[in-house]
């Protein structure tokens, strides 16, 4: 049990001589001329194995931003990942930058990440990029949802019905053997309702459970292979006693489509049905309401007002289906939250074809009025516009709450002028999303070859009711919101910095462009979006960043045009045609290909292009390598009788395969390469000859030797106030026999780690008077006993010299007699002291005024 003692220290800073005004100290990131090496200042990255639902943290050695920027969401994420991960970055503290993924991380994937220094610290800062990598857990239990259900006709008997959700499909046969359901009397039987052999969710029903006078604890468990940290998964559930009838939870159950607000109280057992229960419930202040029951829930529907506080009282004697009654009066306060005002576009697209009739839709909640403005971007200024803006919808970008119009388009006043301005009354309905359609036909009808930016604005006075932060004298129709910080309180101006404005780029055109960049230039495809047919005879112009015309091409009957882009400086493609503007940036956001295998080997030589690929990346000796290639000559398929020769050499340079075939349909060729069990391993080289052109691809042939040993380390995950590490290392062959008398080597890597309890995260528990350099300590170098066991008992070096905690990685290596080895690692945390003293940092910029008293909070935690 943790105990904390709060102290207060009074500091008096006195100095002789002249008092000087203190200047806030600049952070490392603010010193533009100072070189910032991220490899040296970053002290923590995501662990080697990351949970599927986990955020990704980068921690710096010292503060990198001023304190007032804590909590800032960056306009553009400085992180890129391969494969791609969507999300946003946020400064959790002055030293901690967190990337928060939009969705769960892809299970089992190895991910390479890059932190782009100039994106996070500014283009003028001398800073490098930082590379890191991690692997997402192969498998993980995400949740267990269920409840005890009463068995009809069986007095005091229940069954637990629940669903366990996993990150990856599980083998039903295997999970039946591994899932354990324990009760006070031991293991209990489970019936599996899931029938599919592989499934993300497993539904189970327990055997008949008899309720007793006292409550009972039950536990589900699975082995560590189902968790990212490899620790055993356990989930405890509680079954109340037979004579206990109580409220377990209460919640808002309002249907967004309903006009009335609904609140519910959930009991541990079913409520007695078919009787009038309204006399057991009273609500203050008084309103008209109706009471109903559904199983374990008491449901109240009435004329509640969002934001107003209510008190519900359920009197003792409230009946259970099985005869038990509520022992004491139950009283609680509750309220219904108003949805924070917001406006969203219904479509993410930026192209507005003529058959749309120039209709634009958006939805809003608790916004009664918006201000609409339209800016026309003149066609001759489109090049200037694309210099600083992407041709995408900006509304889904993470917004910086500190800056007004942080997610709008830039330089509008320089490239166009306002042509429309109007106030639009929407609806007075509260807490409901309302769809509104804008008819822009009168504005766009005669301006087919133009681009526009439509902007919506609203403020606190444009809501569906007066915005208030106090429940005192709450008026009918007012919107109450709890007090929040300046940027999250709808009643303050700061809330509307990022949420009160919405912009959308619209390009009036019936032409859609697709661009593919390749070694030989830019391949462009034009489509008539009204007919979905190629747009032929279309003149397209390629410009560089400075709006200099580089090339002009005309689309063929397939809507195709090719730009050589010799100097690689093409920035955007633009054309002003009768069907509208044809516009696309060469560096437009790419198609998302992370879910597809697009690897392979490609090459182009004097008009001949070849893409070569195999059925998998690595083959074993004795496998058949299925080798394929797609061939193009002058961007068209070669004749079907075009001869193609394949020659394969092993790592010794010997020719092991040579064959000839003709091009098949659409330029596809296939070869079957047989290997022998005695063939050498390493990089084989495939040489593909098409006419007088030769193309090469490396083929990996390797012998994969499976592990034969399994190491089990039974050591504590935490060590408290001592320097002795004890435990048991057990090694067995996979077929079950002990690994008797095999050589074993055990090391422990020790590094210093900060102590940061959740309740006191803003306190510093590390002493600056101690340093603990990273070190490796040899624990044991010898042999296992005849049972394949080694009893661990070692003294760790100087743990009390650590400034706070120690992070230890126990590294065990067991060697087979033939020289092969198996490794296993086990992390543990060392708490060197019985208690830790933390000091809260109250001094901004680490400075204090001379002669002024300060109260410094101090906490002692054990």
Beta strands, then each sheet from edge to edge (+ up, - down):
strand 1: 4-12
strand 2: 42-44
strand 3: 49-50
strand 4: 56-60
strand 5: 79-82
strand 6: 87-91
strand 7: 96-101
strand 8: 110-115
strand 9: 130-136
strand 10: 141-150
strand 11: 157-171
strand 12: 180-183
strand 13: 186-188
strand 14: 190-192
strand 15: 198-206
strand 16: 209-210
strand 17: 216-222
strand 18: 233-239
strand 19: 247-252
strand 20: 261-267
strand 21: 281-284
strand 22: 289-294
strand 23: 297-302
strand 24: 309-314
strand 25: 330-335
strand 26: 342-345
strand 27: 351-352
strand 28: 359-365
strand 29: 369-377
strand 30: 416-425
strand 31: 433-439
strand 32: 451-457
strand 33: 467-468
strand 34: 479-480
strand 35: 501-508
strand 36: 511-518
strand 37: 521-528
strand 38: 533-534
strand 39: 539-544
strand 40: 549-554
strand 41: 560-563
strand 42: 570-577
strand 43: 580-585
strand 44: 601-605
strand 45: 608-614
strand 46: 618-619
strand 47: 624-633
strand 48: 636-637
strand 49: 643-649
strand 50: 655-662
strand 51: 668-674
strand 52: 682-690
strand 53: 693-701
strand 54: 709-715
strand 55: 718-720
strand 56: 724-733
strand 57: 743-753
strand 58: 763-764
strand 59: 775-783
strand 60: 789-795
strand 61: 805-815
strand 62: 821-831
strand 63: 836-840
strand 64: 853-861
sheet 1: 1+ 64- 63+ 58-
sheet 2: 2+ 4- 7+ 6-
sheet 3: 3+ 9+ 8- 5+
sheet 4: 10+ 11- 15+ 14-
sheet 5: 10+ 11- 16+
sheet 6: 13+ 12- 17+ 18-
sheet 7: 19+ 20- 23+ 22-
sheet 8: 21+ 24- 25+
sheet 9: 26+ 28- 31+
sheet 10: 27+ 35+ 32- 29+ 30-
sheet 11: 33+ 34+
sheet 12: 36+ 37- 38+
sheet 13: 36+ 37- 41+
sheet 14: 40+ 39- 42+ 43-
sheet 15: 44+ 45- 47+ 48-
sheet 16: 44+ 45- 47+ 51-
sheet 17: 46+ 53+ 52- 49+ 50-
sheet 18: 54+ 56- 60+
sheet 19: 55+ 62+ 61- 57+ 59-
end
